[in-house]
Amino acid sequence: MQEHLLTEPVPPRGRPPREVPRSAGRLLLAGLACVYLATPFLVQDHILFLLSYCAVIALAGAGVVLLVGRAGTVWIAQPFFMGLGAYLAVALADRFAPGFVVVAVAAGAAAAAAGAVTGWLAVRLGGLELAIVSFGVVLIGDYLARQLTSLTGGSAGRATSSVEVSVGPVNFEDLGSFSAEQGLFWATWAVTAACLALSAFLLRRAPGRTWVALRDNERAAEAIGIDVRREKIGVFALAGAFGGLSGAMLAGLREYIAPEDFGFTMVTLLMAVVIVGGVTRLAGAVVGALALPGLEFLVSEFADSPALGWLIKSTAEDSGFFTAGSFNLLIFGALILVVLLVEPQGLLGGAARVIDTWKETAADRTVHDEGEVK
């Protein structure tokens, strides 16, 4: 199962790898840019807030894709980097008010340094041992978040009103006639898109090919001269930076943060996001980030409806079996199992396979028709 999950499909012999034509890629980018600009004028503010949260999850999920899908490591502690970036962003904003750009860069740099340390651990450990270590890192992060009350506010959490998403004089939460939700949508998705573009650039060049070589066979990669230590530390640092930056954006998006925001619920969400979307594809993080938080929103919206009211209890006195949060975790776990059993490459992998099958069928029909004509 793990081999199918972490390995991209290999085209059959005699057929070159599928590439997107430049004209189609440019058309797709133009369409996405239009959607990006127009969405805040077409949907309500509470949906825009949800979409901004999806951007934060997509950025954190991109780090998971790099570590798990591309570099082949077993690492679940991305929420630790998110929490580090979020709490550092709030602390800096409270004490120095240096502006969001400085706060975000500092959060990303600190998380990148933490990622480099965990990358050193990844050099020494691997497989199940590294997975257990990442489990422990999440526990350590939760413990520190609850004990360092002067920095984190402890279990009660900490207000984040001092973290304003701005670039110089431009405050995206106060853009004149535009609402705060509209500005935050543009800001969060712009940062996420920039980080995804950087990742795509690296994956198409030597670093990306090196990470795939480490995933496929680490000993063979080392035998051909790849510096395994440097490359692992590098990919962990990049994933950590994405986690820290997403945490800083989460602090700017919410009114307060708490240790629960960076615990095993977030671990489950991020793993579900990348597995459902496609663990080897950056776009899979975006698809999963749009689908699963959207599913969470629908569950909370219809928790009192006849369809879900008998399952979900909103208060302790209700007759349901689950709280909304536990029901979401149940759905996420079920989705992970179903996707791994039915389509290990996720939604995007399944869509690509369907398109390839359709193209092959169309090509065979064309050849058959030309043969009949002759």
PLY file of the C-alpha trace (Angstrom):
ply
format ascii 1.0
element vertex 374
property float x
property float y
property float z
element edge 373
property int vertex1
property int vertex2
end_header
0.00 0.00 0.00
2.79 2.43 0.94
4.55 1.78 -2.35
1.40 2.66 -4.29
0.83 5.72 -2.12
4.29 7.25 -2.49
5.08 6.32 -6.06
3.77 8.26 -9.02
2.20 6.31 -11.89
4.73 5.28 -14.54
3.56 5.67 -18.15
3.51 2.46 -20.20
6.53 1.77 -22.40
6.41 3.42 -25.75
4.31 6.34 -24.51
6.05 9.50 -23.22
5.04 11.03 -19.89
1.92 13.14 -20.07
2.72 16.85 -20.21
0.38 19.80 -20.12
0.79 21.99 -23.26
2.05 25.48 -22.50
-1.02 27.07 -24.04
-3.31 24.95 -21.85
-1.21 25.76 -18.76
-1.37 29.48 -19.46
-5.11 29.27 -20.04
-5.52 27.43 -16.73
-3.46 30.04 -14.88
-5.49 32.84 -16.46
-8.70 31.12 -15.38
-7.44 30.67 -11.82
-6.39 34.33 -11.70
-9.90 35.37 -12.76
-11.43 33.13 -10.09
-9.02 34.57 -7.50
-9.98 38.15 -8.31
-13.71 37.57 -8.77
-14.54 35.20 -5.89
-14.68 37.90 -3.15
-17.40 39.68 -5.12
-19.48 36.54 -5.68
-19.68 34.78 -2.30
-20.65 35.83 1.21
-18.14 36.89 3.83
-18.44 33.77 6.00
-17.65 31.62 2.95
-14.67 33.83 2.17
-13.41 33.30 5.72
-13.70 29.53 5.20
-11.83 29.79 1.88
-9.06 31.78 3.58
-8.76 29.00 6.14
-8.56 26.55 3.23
-5.58 28.53 1.90
-3.81 28.12 5.25
-4.47 24.37 5.24
-3.34 24.08 1.60
0.00 25.73 2.45
0.58 23.44 5.42
-0.52 20.48 3.28
2.02 21.42 0.61
4.73 20.85 3.20
3.31 17.40 3.89
3.32 16.65 0.14
7.01 17.57 -0.08
7.95 15.41 2.90
5.70 12.40 2.42
4.81 12.34 -1.26
8.06 13.59 -2.77
10.84 12.83 -0.27
9.21 9.61 0.94
9.52 10.27 4.67
6.90 9.26 7.22
6.25 12.52 9.06
3.00 13.67 10.69
4.25 16.57 12.85
3.54 19.45 10.45
1.16 21.00 13.06
4.18 21.45 15.35
5.70 23.84 12.79
2.33 25.58 12.45
2.06 26.10 16.19
5.63 27.40 16.42
4.96 29.94 13.69
1.59 31.00 15.11
2.75 31.56 18.69
5.93 33.32 17.57
3.90 35.60 15.29
1.60 36.60 18.16
4.51 37.17 20.56
6.38 39.39 18.08
3.26 41.33 17.15
2.36 41.91 20.81
5.79 43.11 21.91
7.31 44.84 18.87
4.52 45.33 16.25
7.02 45.02 13.39
4.42 44.45 10.67
3.08 41.22 9.25
5.84 40.73 6.68
8.53 40.71 9.38
6.35 38.53 11.62
5.68 36.03 8.83
9.33 35.86 7.77
10.42 35.33 11.38
7.79 32.62 11.88
8.83 30.86 8.69
12.54 31.12 9.54
12.07 29.74 13.06
9.98 26.85 11.78
12.55 26.22 9.02
15.27 25.97 11.68
13.11 23.51 13.62
12.54 21.63 10.36
16.28 21.43 9.77
16.73 19.85 13.20
14.03 17.28 12.48
15.68 16.71 9.10
18.86 15.75 10.94
16.76 13.23 12.88
15.38 11.93 9.58
18.93 11.25 8.40
19.56 9.06 11.42
16.12 7.44 11.54
13.63 6.25 8.97
10.36 4.47 8.39
8.50 3.47 11.53
11.13 4.98 13.85
10.72 8.42 12.25
6.93 8.10 12.38
7.13 7.43 16.12
9.46 10.42 16.58
7.03 12.67 14.71
4.25 11.41 16.99
6.38 12.40 19.95
7.09 15.84 18.45
3.34 16.53 18.30
3.02 15.52 21.97
5.97 17.74 22.93
4.47 20.66 21.08
1.11 20.20 22.81
2.80 19.98 26.22
4.89 23.13 25.66
1.86 25.03 24.37
0.00 24.25 27.59
2.91 24.90 29.97
4.54 28.04 28.53
1.62 30.20 29.57
3.51 33.50 29.28
4.04 32.83 25.57
1.05 30.73 24.57
-1.66 31.51 27.13
-1.78 27.87 28.16
-4.84 25.72 27.60
-7.07 28.80 27.43
-5.27 30.00 24.31
-4.05 33.44 23.35
-5.72 36.35 21.58
-4.29 37.20 18.16
-5.78 40.66 17.60
-2.28 42.17 17.38
-1.48 40.15 14.25
-2.78 42.18 11.32
-2.29 40.89 7.79
-0.65 43.84 6.06
2.16 44.74 3.68
3.61 48.14 4.51
0.77 50.67 4.56
-1.68 48.23 2.97
-3.78 46.51 5.62
-5.76 43.69 4.04
-8.22 43.76 6.92
-9.06 47.40 6.18
-9.18 47.99 2.43
-11.66 50.82 2.41
-14.91 49.70 0.84
-13.84 46.04 0.88
-14.63 43.83 3.85
-11.94 42.24 6.03
-12.92 38.81 4.68
-12.35 39.96 1.10
-8.91 41.32 1.92
-7.91 38.22 3.88
-8.99 35.99 0.99
-6.74 37.85 -1.44
-3.81 37.90 1.01
-3.89 34.26 2.13
-4.34 32.81 -1.33
-1.62 35.07 -2.77
0.88 33.78 -0.19
-0.20 30.19 -0.71
0.01 30.51 -4.51
3.52 32.00 -4.25
4.72 29.15 -2.03
3.14 26.55 -4.34
4.82 28.19 -7.34
8.18 28.02 -5.55
7.59 24.35 -4.75
6.61 23.55 -8.33
9.75 25.35 -9.56
11.96 23.27 -7.26
10.21 20.00 -8.11
10.88 20.50 -11.82
14.58 21.01 -11.23
17.46 19.30 -9.47
16.11 19.50 -5.88
12.83 17.85 -6.85
14.53 15.08 -8.80
16.88 14.52 -5.87
13.98 14.20 -3.41
12.30 11.65 -5.66
15.56 9.71 -5.86
15.71 9.63 -2.06
12.12 8.41 -1.96
12.66 5.64 -4.47
15.98 4.28 -3.16
18.05 6.20 -0.64
21.09 3.92 -0.90
21.15 4.15 -4.68
20.86 7.93 -4.46
23.82 8.07 -2.10
25.79 5.76 -4.39
25.46 8.18 -7.32
26.77 11.09 -5.25
23.65 12.67 -3.72
24.30 14.22 -0.31
21.47 12.54 1.60
22.05 14.54 4.77
21.93 17.91 3.01
18.89 17.07 0.89
16.83 15.71 3.78
17.64 18.67 5.98
16.76 20.97 3.07
13.34 19.48 2.35
12.47 19.40 6.06
13.51 23.05 6.38
11.31 24.03 3.42
8.33 22.08 4.77
8.91 23.62 8.19
8.96 27.11 6.67
5.62 26.42 4.98
4.22 25.20 8.30
5.47 28.25 10.20
4.14 30.65 7.55
0.75 28.94 7.55
0.67 29.22 11.35
1.38 32.96 11.13
-1.45 33.34 8.61
-3.76 31.34 10.87
-2.95 33.74 13.71
-3.83 36.65 11.46
-7.02 34.98 10.36
-8.43 33.99 13.76
-9.20 35.96 16.89
-7.38 33.51 19.14
-5.34 30.31 18.97
-5.14 27.40 21.40
-3.08 24.18 21.72
-5.98 22.18 20.25
-5.46 23.99 16.94
-2.10 22.25 16.49
-2.76 18.81 17.97
-3.83 15.48 16.57
-7.02 16.88 15.10
-4.87 19.01 12.79
-2.62 15.98 12.14
-5.65 14.00 10.99
-6.94 16.88 8.87
-3.63 17.43 7.07
-3.08 13.74 6.37
-6.65 13.44 5.08
-6.16 16.54 2.92
-3.07 15.24 1.12
-4.27 11.64 0.83
-7.70 12.56 -0.51
-6.32 15.19 -2.89
-3.25 13.23 -3.99
-0.17 12.82 -1.81
2.37 13.21 -4.64
0.78 16.33 -6.13
0.96 19.90 -4.87
-2.42 20.55 -6.44
-3.74 17.66 -4.37
-3.09 19.71 -1.23
-5.26 22.49 -2.67
-8.06 20.12 -3.71
-8.06 18.38 -0.34
-7.88 21.69 1.53
-10.95 22.94 -0.31
-12.89 19.70 0.10
-12.34 18.68 3.73
-12.70 22.01 5.57
-15.73 22.54 3.35
-17.06 19.22 4.60
-16.42 20.33 8.18
-18.41 23.49 7.49
-21.34 21.53 6.06
-21.40 19.22 9.09
-21.51 22.17 11.48
-24.17 23.92 9.39
-26.48 20.91 9.22
-25.72 19.37 12.62
-29.25 20.19 13.80
-30.99 19.06 10.61
-33.14 15.89 10.56
-30.49 14.13 8.46
-27.69 14.58 11.03
-29.49 15.59 14.21
-29.91 11.98 15.39
-26.14 11.43 15.02
-24.65 14.72 16.21
-25.32 16.34 19.56
-24.84 20.07 19.91
-25.14 20.01 23.71
-24.53 17.41 26.43
-28.29 16.92 26.80
-28.87 16.02 23.14
-29.48 12.41 22.17
-26.85 12.18 19.42
-23.85 9.86 19.41
-21.08 12.28 18.36
-20.06 15.87 18.77
-19.47 17.75 15.52
-15.70 17.55 16.01
-15.62 13.80 16.68
-17.96 13.18 13.75
-15.59 15.11 11.46
-12.67 12.97 12.67
-14.73 9.86 11.92
-15.40 11.10 8.39
-11.74 11.97 7.83
-10.60 8.53 8.97
-13.16 6.83 6.76
-12.10 8.93 3.76
-8.45 8.01 4.30
-9.30 4.31 4.35
-11.57 4.48 1.32
-9.12 6.50 -0.78
-6.17 4.26 0.06
-8.19 1.17 -0.84
-9.91 2.50 -3.97
-7.60 5.16 -5.43
-4.24 5.48 -3.62
-3.24 8.42 -5.85
-6.17 10.49 -4.57
-8.79 12.47 -6.43
-6.32 14.07 -8.83
-4.60 10.76 -9.52
-7.95 9.13 -10.25
-8.97 12.02 -12.50
-5.67 11.82 -14.40
-6.12 8.07 -14.88
-9.65 8.55 -16.22
-8.46 11.25 -18.64
-5.58 9.06 -19.85
-7.96 6.14 -20.39
-10.34 8.36 -22.32
-7.49 9.69 -24.51
-6.20 6.18 -25.21
-9.69 5.02 -26.14
-10.16 8.01 -28.42
-6.76 7.39 -30.06
-7.57 3.70 -30.61
-10.88 4.63 -32.21
-9.13 7.11 -34.51
-6.59 4.49 -35.60
-9.40 1.97 -36.15
-11.41 4.44 -38.22
-8.37 5.37 -40.34
-7.72 1.67 -40.93
-11.28 1.14 -42.15
-11.00 4.13 -44.48
-7.82 2.73 -46.02
0 1
1 2
2 3
3 4
4 5
5 6
6 7
7 8
8 9
9 10
10 11
11 12
12 13
13 14
14 15
15 16
16 17
17 18
18 19
19 20
20 21
21 22
22 23
23 24
24 25
25 26
26 27
27 28
28 29
29 30
30 31
31 32
32 33
33 34
34 35
35 36
36 37
37 38
38 39
39 40
40 41
41 42
42 43
43 44
44 45
45 46
46 47
47 48
48 49
49 50
50 51
51 52
52 53
53 54
54 55
55 56
56 57
57 58
58 59
59 60
60 61
61 62
62 63
63 64
64 65
65 66
66 67
67 68
68 69
69 70
70 71
71 72
72 73
73 74
74 75
75 76
76 77
77 78
78 79
79 80
80 81
81 82
82 83
83 84
84 85
85 86
86 87
87 88
88 89
89 90
90 91
91 92
92 93
93 94
94 95
95 96
96 97
97 98
98 99
99 100
100 101
101 102
102 103
103 104
104 105
105 106
106 107
107 108
108 109
109 110
110 111
111 112
112 113
113 114
114 115
115 116
116 117
117 118
118 119
119 120
120 121
121 122
122 123
123 124
124 125
125 126
126 127
127 128
128 129
129 130
130 131
131 132
132 133
133 134
134 135
135 136
136 137
137 138
138 139
139 140
140 141
141 142
142 143
143 144
144 145
145 146
146 147
147 148
148 149
149 150
150 151
151 152
152 153
153 154
154 155
155 156
156 157
157 158
158 159
159 160
160 161
161 162
162 163
163 164
164 165
165 166
166 167
167 168
168 169
169 170
170 171
171 172
172 173
173 174
174 175
175 176
176 177
177 178
178 179
179 180
180 181
181 182
182 183
183 184
184 185
185 186
186 187
187 188
188 189
189 190
190 191
191 192
192 193
193 194
194 195
195 196
196 197
197 198
198 199
199 200
200 201
201 202
202 203
203 204
204 205
205 206
206 207
207 208
208 209
209 210
210 211
211 212
212 213
213 214
214 215
215 216
216 217
217 218
218 219
219 220
220 221
221 222
222 223
223 224
224 225
225 226
226 227
227 228
228 229
229 230
230 231
231 232
232 233
233 234
234 235
235 236
236 237
237 238
238 239
239 240
240 241
241 242
242 243
243 244
244 245
245 246
246 247
247 248
248 249
249 250
250 251
251 252
252 253
253 254
254 255
255 256
256 257
257 258
258 259
259 260
260 261
261 262
262 263
263 264
264 265
265 266
266 267
267 268
268 269
269 270
270 271
271 272
272 273
273 274
274 275
275 276
276 277
277 278
278 279
279 280
280 281
281 282
282 283
283 284
284 285
285 286
286 287
287 288
288 289
289 290
290 291
291 292
292 293
293 294
294 295
295 296
296 297
297 298
298 299
299 300
300 301
301 302
302 303
303 304
304 305
305 306
306 307
307 308
308 309
309 310
310 311
311 312
312 313
313 314
314 315
315 316
316 317
317 318
318 319
319 320
320 321
321 322
322 323
323 324
324 325
325 326
326 327
327 328
328 329
329 330
330 331
331 332
332 333
333 334
334 335
335 336
336 337
337 338
338 339
339 340
340 341
341 342
342 343
343 344
344 345
345 346
346 347
347 348
348 349
349 350
350 351
351 352
352 353
353 354
354 355
355 356
356 357
357 358
358 359
359 360
360 361
361 362
362 363
363 364
364 365
365 366
366 367
367 368
368 369
369 370
370 371
371 372
372 373
